[in-house]
Amino acid sequence: MVINFWYQLTADLSWRIAIGCTTFAVVLGARIDKSGGQVKTQVAIIGGGPSGLLLSQLLHTRGIDSVVLERKTKDYVLGRIRAGVLEQGLVGLMEQAGCADRMHAEGFVHDGTLISYQDQTFRIDFGGHTGTPVMVYGQTEVTRDLYQVREAANGKIEYNVEDVIIHNADGDRPFVTYTVAGDARRVDCDFVAGCDGFHGVSRKTIPQDVRREYEKVYPFGWLGILSETPPVNHELIYANSPRGFALCSMRNEKLSRYYIQCSLDDHPENWTDDAFWAELRRRIPKDHADKLVTGPSIEKSIAPLRSFVTEPMRWGRLFLCGDAAHIVPPTGAKGLNTAASDVHYLYTALRDFYENASDAGIDAYSQKALARVWKAERFSWWFSSLMHRYPDQSDFDLKIQIAELEFLKSNTAAQKAMAENYVGLPYER
């Protein structure tokens, strides 16, 4: 409680002290040296995407102060197109953060998904096997809701930050330096949360002789389009086709997201909209292909597929969250959800530190987070292997793949295992 006293006091008071030529301002827990662009906070969060914003807001609900540093603009972050299948764990975190109302009003609750292969289609019943659904709600909308609640709380978010360097992460007094429009700035903090993605500075701050990286690069990508058309089905369709994988997804009743497996050396400009729709029809079940509503694409891109994990996810007072520590192929939509589970473990650990003066949570963070990450990696790898055509697949491999699909179609235990993984494994306490 003593640790948090200064921040609790400054949450209620705004004051200024003039010392010589330097003016200090304390507002809502952030101490700013105006002459040098220096800020004092409890948690410095690198990255203003959904994981960084969610962590910041959850900490705010417990009176723990944070500053978020984002290298792009808010509009740029909101312009990113990402998957939108949310596990119940993430739904619960949004509720704890106080920004779940629009998600519950506009999101789609899905109790199952369809899987097709050859001329067969079967359904995995999430509700029947687990009693738990998933929520279809775009990641852009999740981020928008988090921005709204952080701004309403006067949360400190810096945009267009450059030259970020994390200092003394393995010591007791870490700090972060950066520039905005050429002006040098600094954040002094107790902890640093690296939510800045695969290409960010956080993971690279951990010395190479400390971290170990594991990676699998898949020999294909996903060509995806977004179109202002009604979804072809009220639940997602995953299709294994001799021509390659396809996925029918959605954002809302009038906005659909479709994907087809493509070569890694392909380019979006090689595909007209008509060519994409024709190829999609060839890969999905005929009864759905016949009722597919097509239209102009409003976004078209190719995403490579990769499995990646770095260990450990903690070095001193630096913690990695989300894509900074791990990446999954999009099959099964685990990317945002594994980031959310990291946020859960880190938020819980920091609460334990500030509210109970305990290091137990932060000491266990990496082990707990990685245990769940590797299970999500396994599921995403398995589902990707099941649904895609690989360039080096032999006739034997294809027969095994079909046998696996037949087994999944006919075996209740296999369906239950898939459903449990798809809706999200529980967070370890």
N, C-alpha and C positions, 0 to 999 in steps of 0.2 A: 504493500500500500504506500510505503514511503517513496518507492520508485516512481509512482504515478502522481505524487502530490503536486509537483510543479505544473503538470499538464492539467490537472483538475482545477487548480487555482486559475490558470490562465484561460481555461474554457469559460470562466465566468467574468473575467476582467479584461479590459483593454486599457493599456497604459503606456506611457512614454517616459523615458528617462534620458535626460541630456547629460552626457559625460564628455567634456571637452568639446570636440567638433563632431562627435559621433552620436547619432540618434538611434535608439533601439525601439522597435515596436513589437508588442506582443499581442497577437490577435488569434483567438481560437486555438491556442496551443502552439502556434508557429512563431518562433522568435526571429525576427528579421533585422539584420544589420543593413540598413538602407544604403550606407556608404559603400558596402562591399558586396551586396547581393547575397548575404549569408543568411541561411535559415536553419533553425533548430527544430527537429521533430523527433518523434519516436521511431517511426518506420518510414524509410525512403523506399518508394516503389518505382522501379524502372519499368516503364511500359504502361500505356494507357488504353490497352485493349480490355476485353471483358474480364480476364483474370485479375489484372491489376486494379481495375475499377471495383470489382466484386470484393477483393480483399480490403481495399480502402474503405468501402462502405460498411462491411461487416465489422471492421475495427472501430469505425465511427460509432456504431451502435453500442459499443462497450466503453466509449470515452477514450479510445486510444488514437492518438493523432498520427496522421500520415501526410506525405507529399507525393504526388504522382508526377513522374517525368515522362513525357511522350515526345518522340522525335518528329512526329508528323502533326498535322492539324486535326481538329475534331472531325471536320468534313471528310478528310481522307480516311480516318479510322472507320467512320460510318459508311464509307463507300466500299469496304471490303465485302466480298460475297463469300459466305461460308455456310457450312451445313447447319441445320437447325433441328436436330433430333436431340431432345434434352432428357437425360435420365432423371429419375425422381430425386436423386441426391442433389442435382443442380436446381431442380424446381424448389426443393426445400431451402437451399441456400438463398435463392431469390426471395423467398418468403421471409426468411430471417433478415435479409437486407432491406425489406420494406418496399420492394419494387416489383411485386408479382401480380398486381391487379390487372394490368393490360395483358400480360401473358395468359392469365386465366380467362380473360374475356375474349381474346382473339386467337389464342393458340388452339391447335387440334390435338385432342387426346386420342392416341392410337393404342388399341388393344391387341394389335397383331400386325404381321407383314406377310406379303406373298413372295414365294420363291418359285421360279419357273426354270425348267430345263427340258430340252427336246420338245415334246408336245404335252408335258406334264406341268401342272401347277398345284401347289399346296400351300397351306397357310400355317404359320407359327402363331399360336394363340397365346399372347403374352398374359392376358387376364386369366385364362384357364390354367396356365402352368405356373404363374407366379403371383397372381392377384394384383399385379402392378402394371400400369401402362407406361408409355413414353409420351412426351409432349413435343409436338412439331411446332416450332416457333423459331424464326430465323435468328441467327447469331447477330445480325445487324440490329434486330429489334431488342435483343437482350442488351447489347451495348448501348443502344439509345436509352433504354429504361435506366441503366446504371448511370449514364451521364446525367440524366434528369435528376435522379435522387442525390447524386453527389453535388450537383450545382445548387440544388435546393438547400443542402446542408452547408453551403459555402466551402465545399471541399477544395483543397489546394491542388490544382492541376496546372502544370507548366507544359506548353506546347512548343513545337519547333526547337527542341533542345538538341544540341550537337556536342560533339567532343566529350561524351560522357566517360568519366573515369571513376571507378570505385576504389577508394583508398582504405588501407588498414582493415580490410574485411576480416582478417584473421586475428585482429586485436580487439580491445575493449571499446574503442571509440572510432567506429568507421565513419567515413564521410564520402560524399559524392561531389565531384566538381563537373561542371558543364558550362556551355555557353548558349546564349539566346541572342540572335542577331549580333553576334560578336562580343556581347557583354559577358564577362566571366562571373559565374555564380557558384555557390557552394551550399550543400545541405549536410549538416551534422546530425547524426542519428544514432539510435541504439542498434538498429538492425536494417539490413537492406534486403528487399524482396525483388529478385530478378524475374520479371514477367515480360521480358522484352524479346521473346521469340528466338528462333534458331540462329538468326544472324546478329543478335544483340551482343552487348558487351558482357553481360553477367556471366554466362558460362565460361567465356574466354578469360575471365578474371581468375578463375580457379586454376592454379598451376597445372601444366600438362602432366607433371609427375604425380599429381594427386588424383586427377580424374581419369576414368577409363570410359571409352565410348564404344557402343555396339551399334552396328548398322546393317540393314539389308535394303538394297535398292531394287525395285521391281522393274522388269523389262517392258513396261508399258505405262501409259498415262490415261487420264480420263479427259475426254472432250466434253465440256458441259455447256449448256445454254440455259438462259433464263428467258421465259416468254410470258407475256400477259395473256395466258390461256388457262382454262380450268384444268385441274389435274385429271389425268386419265383414269385414276382410281382413288378412292378415299383413303387407302393405305398404300404404303410404299411397295413397289414391285422390284425385286432383285432378279435379274434374268441371266442364266448361264446359256449362252448360245454358241453354236459352232462358229459364228462370226465374231464372237467376243462378248464380253460382259455388257450389260445395260442396266440402268437404274432409273426408275420413274419416281420422282419426289415432288414436293410442293412447298410453297411458302405460305399461301393462303388460297382462298376459293377462286381467285382470279390470277394467281401467279404460280407458275410451275417451273420446276427445275429438273432437267433431264441430262443424263450422262451416257456416253458410250466409250468403251475401251478403245484406245487408239495407240499408234506407234509413238515412241518417245521422240522421234525426229519429225513428227507431224506438226502442222501449224494451223491455228484457227482459221486463218485466211484461206486455207485450202478447202474449206467446207462452206458451201452455200447453205442457207437455211433449208432449202428443198432437199439437198443431199443429206443433211443431218436427219431430217424427219423420215426420209425414205429408209435410211440405215437403221434408225431406231425401230421403225415398224418391222423390219426383218428380224429383229432380235427379241422382241417381246411377244407374249402370247397373242395369237391371232384375234381372239375376242376383244382384247384390249387395243390391239393395233387398229382394228376396224372402227373403233370409236374415238381414237386419238384426235383431239382438236389441235391444229397447228396454227402458227402465226409467226410474225417476225420476231427474231431474237432481239432482246435488249441488252444482252451480255453474252459473250462467247469466249471461252478460255480453255487452256489445257493445263491440267495439274499432274505433275509426276507423283508417283507413289513411293513412299519410303517408310521403313521402320527404323527408329533411332532411339537410343537411350544413353544418357550419360550418368555415371555414378562417381561420387555421391551427389546428392542434391543439396547438400549443405557444406559450406566451408567457413568455419568460424561463425561470423554473424551475417554471412551472405547465404540466402536461400533461393533455390531455383524453383520456378513454377511454370507449368505448361510447356509450350514449345521450346523454351529455353533449355529444358531438360529432356524432352522426349517428343517424338512425332510418331503418329500411327497412319497407316493408309486409311483413306476415308471410308472404306467398306465397314459399315456398322456404326459410323459417326461417333467415334470415341475421342476425337481430338479435344473439343471443347469440354467434354465431360471428364477426361482425365485431368485437364487443367483445373476444373472445379474441385476435383477430389484433392488435388494439391492445396488449393486455397483452403479447403476445409481443415486439412491437417495443420497448415501453417497458422491459420486464424485461431484454431483451438490451442496450439502451442503458445502463441503470443498472449492470448488471454490468460493461460496458466502462469506465464511469466509475470505479467503485470498485476494480475489480481491475486495470485497466490505466492508470488516470489519463488516460483519453482522453475528449474531448468529441465525438468523431465520431458516436457513436450517438445522443446526445441532440440534436445539431445536425441529424441526418437523420431524426429520429423523425416529424415531421409529414409530410414529403414521402413517406416510405415508407408510413406508415399510410394517408394519403389516397389514394395510388395504388391500394391494395387496396380501400379503402372504396368508391371510385367504381365499381370493377368489380362489387362486390356490389350497389351501388345500381342499376347498369344491369341486372343479372340480375333483381333483384326487380321493377323497373319493367317489364321485358319480360314476365316470367312473369305478373305481375298483368294487364298489358294483354291477354295471350293468353287468360286464363281467365275474366275477368269481363265482365259486360254493363254498358256505360256508358249513362247516361240519354240522352246526345246522339248515340248511335251511329246512323249512317245505314245503309240497306240495303247500300250499298257497303262501309262499314266492317265489317259483319257478314260479308260475303262474303270480305273480306280476312282476317278473323280465322279463318274456317274454312279458307281456303287455307293459312294459316300452320300450322294444326294438321295439315292433310293433308301438308304438306311435312315437318313434324317426324315424322309417323308413317312416312313412306316413305324419308326420307333419312338415311343412316347418319352422315354428317358432322354434320348438324344434331343428331342424338341424342347424338353424342359431345360436341359443344360444350355441350349442356345438361347432360349427365352431369358434365363437368369442372367446370362452375360449381356444380352442386348439391352435389357431394361436397366442394367447397372448393378454390379455387385455392391453389397453394403459397405459403408465406411467402417474401418476398424476403429474401435474405441480406445 
